[in-house]
């Protein structure tokens, strides 16, 4: 198997032209540029000799013919708004190049390489929709309920893309012996610690909730402070209380974010009648997540009724942490060592399709450094030497699996 680095880099650069914004991409799921990118990928898979198709949720899947067992390699090609050019695209094109290299080598083995680009990993309509569907965990009712921020339904988007009515492909446990995913780190640890390859030990669980305060709108100039039912002030106090509580129960890898705040009616001369904050928190430990969730409920209960303001906490998303396969992780580590590359075992603070796959097939991920730790932004970048090293390590891991098979 001989990796064609110029071809890999050219494919990555070409994929980045779909929805290009400066040095990044704006390629939201099921938009026209996302569909153009998926059909381009479909053609590249077909040209490589794979049996390729797009299924009823938008997954692009390329299957090696003539084998009953295969390693599945992939990620996603959709982006966040004004995101980076590598992100999930790296893992998809790693898979395509490894599959091409295997087919071009012409050596007959019982283990093939299948490639997949999962739809809507970033959650324009429903986070991890493609991988959940592929693993049989996305119901028709969930598709009906999924909407984007403009209120457009996922079912409508699938129809407009021409995917409605197509069967949704399902992972075949008898075929797929492992799932591998290469990815940029999206953080600074590898760069700071001078390591070339990250061995992912697990992926954090993710939870989101709304804390909503309900008060009464009044004139902000004529209503005395002690007579106000000020939902805005109540929310600010509650958030401050939550920061103190999270610090007490956090684990070494815990993170949280107060990502979106709304005051209504939203005027400088009107006391807010309602206020809402979106909170997301992540950790590799389900127990730690449970404790953080309990602190949110406790803070809401304590604040409820104070100053005549009602306070309620509502859970929106609950995704459990995922542990990577230790044997595959050891193989990736050995492959990196064989290339003379330094390694770091580390959890992933970002969510990935691999967190869904790990419950259905042995799963492993490797990271390569992100320059400046930047990601989910048009400044995202990675040195070409690191891109090439990453695919070498992943290809060597596939070779090990082939020999073990």
C-alpha positions in Angstrom: 0.0 0.0 0.0 1.5 3.3 -1.1 -0.1 6.5 0.0 -0.2 9.2 -2.7 0.3 12.4 -0.6 -0.1 14.9 -3.4 -3.5 13.3 -4.4 -4.6 13.4 -0.7 -3.7 17.0 -0.3 -5.2 18.0 -3.6 -8.5 16.3 -2.7 -8.5 18.1 0.7 -7.9 21.4 -1.0 -10.6 20.7 -3.7 -13.2 19.7 -1.1 -12.4 23.0 0.7 -13.6 24.9 -2.4 -17.2 23.9 -1.7 -18.5 26.7 0.4 -15.1 28.4 0.7 -14.9 31.4 3.0 -11.4 32.9 3.0 -9.3 30.0 4.3 -12.3 28.2 5.8 -15.6 26.8 4.7 -19.3 27.5 5.3 -20.9 24.1 4.4 -24.0 23.6 6.5 -25.8 20.2 6.1 -28.2 19.9 3.2 -27.4 23.3 1.7 -26.6 23.4 -2.0 -22.8 23.5 -1.4 -23.0 20.6 1.0 -24.8 18.6 -1.7 -22.3 19.5 -4.3 -19.5 18.3 -1.9 -21.3 15.0 -1.3 -21.8 14.3 -5.0 -18.2 15.2 -5.7 -17.2 12.7 -3.0 -19.5 10.1 -4.5 -17.7 10.5 -7.8 -14.3 10.2 -6.2 -15.3 7.0 -4.4 -16.7 5.5 -7.7 -13.5 6.5 -9.6 -11.5 4.8 -6.9 -13.3 1.5 -7.6 -15.6 1.5 -4.6 -19.3 0.7 -4.8 -20.6 4.1 -3.7 -24.0 5.6 -2.9 -25.8 8.3 -0.9 -28.5 6.9 1.4 -31.8 8.3 2.7 -30.2 10.4 5.4 -27.4 11.8 3.2 -24.6 9.5 4.2 -22.0 8.9 1.4 -20.8 5.3 1.7 -18.2 3.6 -0.5 -17.9 -0.2 -0.2 -15.0 -2.4 -1.3 -16.3 -5.1 -3.6 -15.5 -8.8 -3.3 -14.8 -8.9 0.4 -17.0 -10.0 3.3 -15.0 -8.2 6.0 -13.9 -4.5 6.0 -12.4 -1.8 8.1 -14.7 1.3 8.1 -12.9 4.6 7.9 -14.6 8.0 7.9 -16.0 11.1 9.5 -18.1 14.0 8.1 -17.8 16.8 5.5 -20.4 19.2 6.8 -19.2 22.2 8.7 -20.2 24.7 11.4 -20.9 28.2 10.2 -17.7 29.7 8.9 -15.7 26.7 10.1 -12.4 25.1 9.3 -11.3 23.4 6.0 -10.1 20.2 7.7 -12.3 19.2 10.7 -14.2 16.0 9.6 -13.1 16.3 6.0 -9.7 15.0 7.0 -11.0 11.7 8.3 -13.2 11.1 5.2 -10.4 11.7 2.7 -8.0 9.7 4.9 -10.4 6.8 4.3 -10.7 7.4 0.6 -7.0 7.6 0.1 -6.3 4.4 2.1 -9.0 2.6 0.2 -7.5 3.7 -3.1 -4.0 2.8 -2.0 -5.2 -0.7 -1.0 -7.0 -1.2 -4.4 -4.0 0.1 -6.4 -1.6 -2.2 -4.5 -3.6 -5.1 -6.1 -2.9 -7.5 -3.3 -5.8 -9.8 -2.6 -6.8 -9.8 1.1 -9.9 -10.9 2.9 -10.2 -7.5 4.6 -11.3 -4.5 2.6 -11.6 -0.8 3.4 -15.0 0.9 3.4 -15.3 4.7 3.5 -18.1 6.8 4.9 -19.0 10.5 5.2 -21.7 10.8 7.8 -24.5 13.5 7.4 -25.0 16.4 9.7 -22.4 15.6 12.3 -22.4 19.2 13.3 -26.1 19.3 14.1 -27.6 21.9 11.7 -30.7 19.8 12.0 -29.8 16.9 14.4 -26.3 16.4 15.8 -24.7 13.1 14.7 -27.8 12.3 12.5 -25.8 10.3 9.9 -23.9 8.1 12.4 -27.0 7.5 14.5 -28.9 6.5 11.4 -26.1 4.2 10.3 -26.2 2.5 13.7 -29.9 2.1 13.8 -30.4 4.7 16.5 -32.3 7.4 14.6 -36.1 6.9 14.5 -38.5 8.3 11.9 -40.1 10.3 14.7 -36.7 11.9 15.5 -36.3 12.8 11.8 -39.7 14.4 11.8 -38.9 16.5 14.9 -35.4 17.7 13.8 -35.3 21.3 12.6 -32.7 23.9 11.9 -32.5 27.4 13.5 -34.8 28.8 10.9 -37.5 26.2 11.7 -37.0 24.1 8.6 -37.7 20.4 9.1 -35.1 17.8 8.3 -37.7 15.8 6.4 -38.2 18.7 4.1 -34.4 19.2 3.6 -34.0 15.5 2.7 -36.8 15.8 0.2 -35.3 18.9 -1.4 -31.9 17.1 -1.6 -33.5 14.1 -3.4 -32.8 11.6 -0.6 -36.4 11.1 0.6 -37.5 7.6 0.0 -34.1 6.1 -0.3 -33.2 3.3 2.1 -31.0 4.3 5.1 -27.9 2.1 5.2 -27.1 0.3 8.4 -23.8 -0.9 9.8 -23.2 -4.6 9.3 -21.6 -6.1 12.4 -20.7 -9.2 10.4 -18.7 -7.1 7.9 -17.3 -4.1 9.8 -14.5 -5.4 12.1 -13.5 -1.9 13.2 -14.2 1.8 12.7 -11.2 4.2 12.5 -11.3 8.0 12.4 -8.5 10.4 11.8 -9.1 14.0 13.0 -7.4 17.2 13.8 -7.2 17.7 17.5 -9.2 20.9 17.6 -7.3 22.0 20.6 -3.8 23.0 21.8 -2.5 20.0 23.8 -0.5 18.2 21.1 1.2 21.4 19.9 1.9 22.6 23.5 3.4 19.2 24.6 5.3 18.7 21.3 3.6 15.4 20.4 2.8 14.4 16.8 0.0 11.9 17.2 -2.9 11.9 19.8 -4.3 8.5 20.8 -7.9 9.1 21.8 -8.9 7.2 24.9 -12.5 8.4 25.1 -14.9 11.0 23.9 -16.7 13.3 26.4 -20.4 13.1 27.1 -22.3 16.2 26.3 -25.3 17.7 28.0 -27.3 20.9 27.3 -30.0 22.6 29.2 -32.0 25.8 29.3 -32.4 27.8 32.6 -35.4 30.0 32.2 -36.4 32.9 34.5 -40.0 34.3 34.3 -40.8 37.7 35.9 -42.8 40.7 34.9 -42.1 43.5 32.4 -42.3 47.0 33.9 -41.0 50.5 33.1 -37.3 50.4 34.1 -37.3 54.1 35.1 -40.5 54.3 37.2 -40.5 50.9 39.0 -38.6 50.9 42.3 -35.9 48.2 42.5 -37.5 46.4 45.5 -40.8 46.1 43.6 -39.4 44.6 40.4 -39.8 41.0 39.2 -36.6 41.2 37.2 -36.0 38.0 35.2 -32.7 39.4 33.8 -31.1 40.0 37.2 -32.3 36.7 38.5 -30.7 34.9 35.6 -27.4 36.7 36.1 -27.3 35.7 39.7 -28.2 32.1 38.9 -25.4 31.8 36.4 -22.9 33.2 38.9 -24.1 30.7 41.4 -23.7 27.9 38.8 -20.1 28.8 38.1 -19.2 28.4 41.8 -21.1 25.1 42.0 -19.4 23.7 38.9 -16.0 24.5 40.3 -16.7 22.4 43.3 -17.9 19.2 41.5 -15.8 19.4 38.3 -13.4 16.7 37.2 -10.0 17.3 35.6 -11.5 17.3 32.1 -14.7 19.1 32.8 -15.7 22.1 30.7 -18.8 24.2 30.5 -20.2 27.1 28.4 -22.9 29.7 28.8 -23.4 29.9 25.1 -26.5 31.9 24.4 -28.5 34.3 26.5 -31.8 36.0 25.7 -33.5 38.8 27.6 -37.1 39.7 26.6 -38.5 42.1 25.6 -34.9 43.2 25.2 -35.1 47.0 25.7 -33.0 49.2 27.9 -36.0 50.9 29.5 -38.0 47.7 30.1 -37.5 45.3 33.1 -37.0 41.9 31.5 -40.1 39.7 31.8 -38.2 36.6 30.8 -34.6 35.5 30.5 -33.0 32.3 29.3 -29.5 30.9 29.0 -28.3 27.9 27.1 -25.7 25.9 29.1 -23.5 23.1 27.7 -21.2 21.0 29.8 -18.9 18.1 29.0 -16.9 15.4 30.7 -15.6 11.9 30.1 -17.3 10.7 33.3 -21.0 10.1 33.5 -20.9 10.5 37.2 -19.4 14.0 37.0 -22.0 15.0 34.4 -24.7 13.8 36.8 -23.2 15.9 39.6 -23.1 19.0 37.3 -26.7 18.3 36.2 -27.8 18.1 39.9 -26.1 21.4 40.6 -28.1 23.1 37.8 -31.3 21.8 39.3 -30.3 22.8 42.8 -29.3 26.3 41.7 -32.7 26.7 39.8 -34.6 25.4 42.9 -32.8 27.9 45.2 -33.4 30.8 42.9 -37.0 29.9 42.1 -39.4 32.4 43.7 -36.8 34.9 44.8 -37.8 38.4 43.9 -41.1 37.1 42.5 -39.3 35.4 39.6 -39.9 31.8 38.6 -36.8 29.8 37.7 -36.8 26.4 35.8 -34.1 24.2 34.4 -34.9 22.0 31.4 -32.6 19.4 29.9 -32.3 19.5 26.1 -29.5 17.1 25.1 -27.9 14.1 26.8 -25.1 12.2 25.1 -23.2 9.7 27.1 -19.4 9.5 27.1 -17.8 6.9 24.9 -14.7 4.8 25.5 -12.4 3.9 22.6 -11.3 0.3 22.0 -8.0 -0.3 24.0 -6.6 -2.9 21.5 -7.1 -0.6 18.5 -5.6 2.3 20.5 -2.5 0.2 21.2 -2.2 -0.7 17.5 -2.3 3.0 16.6 0.3 3.8 19.2 2.5 1.0 17.8 2.0 2.3 14.3 3.0 5.8 15.4 6.1 4.4 17.1 7.0 2.6 13.9 7.0 6.0 12.2 9.2 7.5 14.9 6.3 9.8 16.0 5.8 10.9 19.6 2.3 10.2 21.0 0.0 11.4 23.7 -3.0 9.4 25.1 -5.8 11.9 25.6 -9.6 12.2 25.8 -11.5 14.1 23.1 -13.3 17.2 24.4 -15.2 17.5 21.1 -18.0 15.1 20.0 -17.4 12.9 17.0 -19.3 10.2 15.0 -17.0 7.7 16.7 -18.9 8.2 19.9 -21.9 6.6 18.2 -19.9 3.9 16.4 -18.1 2.7 19.6 -21.3 1.1 20.9 -21.6 -1.0 17.7 -18.1 -1.8 16.5 -14.5 -1.7 17.9 -13.6 2.0 17.4 -10.5 4.1 17.6 -9.5 7.7 16.7 -6.2 9.4 16.2 -5.5 13.2 16.4 -3.0 15.3 14.6 -2.0 18.8 15.8 -4.1 21.9 15.2 -2.0 25.0 14.6 -2.6 27.3 17.5 -5.2 24.9 18.8 -7.7 26.6 16.5 -10.8 24.9 15.1 -14.5 25.6 14.2 -13.1 28.8 12.7 -11.8 29.8 9.3 -8.3 30.1 10.9 -8.2 26.3 11.5 -5.1 24.7 9.9 -2.6 21.9 10.2 0.9 21.5 8.8 1.0 19.3 5.7 3.7 17.1 7.2 1.3 16.3 10.1 -1.5 15.5 7.7 0.8 13.1 5.8 2.1 11.5 9.1 -1.5 11.0 10.3 -2.5 9.0 7.2 0.6 6.9 7.4 -0.1 5.9 11.0 -3.8 5.2 10.1 -2.7 3.2 7.0 -0.2 1.2 9.1 -3.0 0.4 11.5 -5.1 -0.9 8.7 -2.2 -3.0 7.6 -1.9 -4.5 11.1 -5.6 -5.3 11.1 -5.1 -7.0 7.7 -2.3 -9.1 9.0 -4.2 -10.0 12.2 -7.2 -11.0 10.1 
